[in-house]
């Protein structure tokens, strides 16, 4: 199943842009509902190849969500060109949208960034970003979903009728 396959979200019972309830599932449960490329990064702490994500150079206006559970992660106005090969942001949507853990793999001292709702691996955060935060969230594009601001507004307005 490809990341752009709409069935990915339809077959995922926990995917939601509005439900804040933490998600706790076993690896076997995740394997059944996630495409392999997303599972490998999100649950096995993998890394996609640099410069392979269409989100890396995207200038679209909207919100980036966790591709695993739908949790809002970053707004496009916090995205910047870092030159690292992965989508980079300087600030998450909210304090709880991202959680952190020390990562000492590969002989490096890094801070892992994970989804605050489902604890999926997203990437890492570094202290070499732009103002106002000085942070660079270096995120694997495969674990991101994106919704354009205009599309979200249309859905919102349609729901009010």
PyMOL commands that set and color helices and strands:
alter all, ss='L'
color gray80, all
select helices_A, chain A and resi 7-10+27-33+36-42+76-78+95-97+105-107+141-143+149-160
alter helices_A, ss='H'
color red, helices_A
select strands_A, chain A and resi 62-66+72-75+79-80+87-89+98-103+110-115+121-126+136-139+144-148
alter strands_A, ss='S'
color yellow, strands_A
deselect
rebuild
show_as cartoon
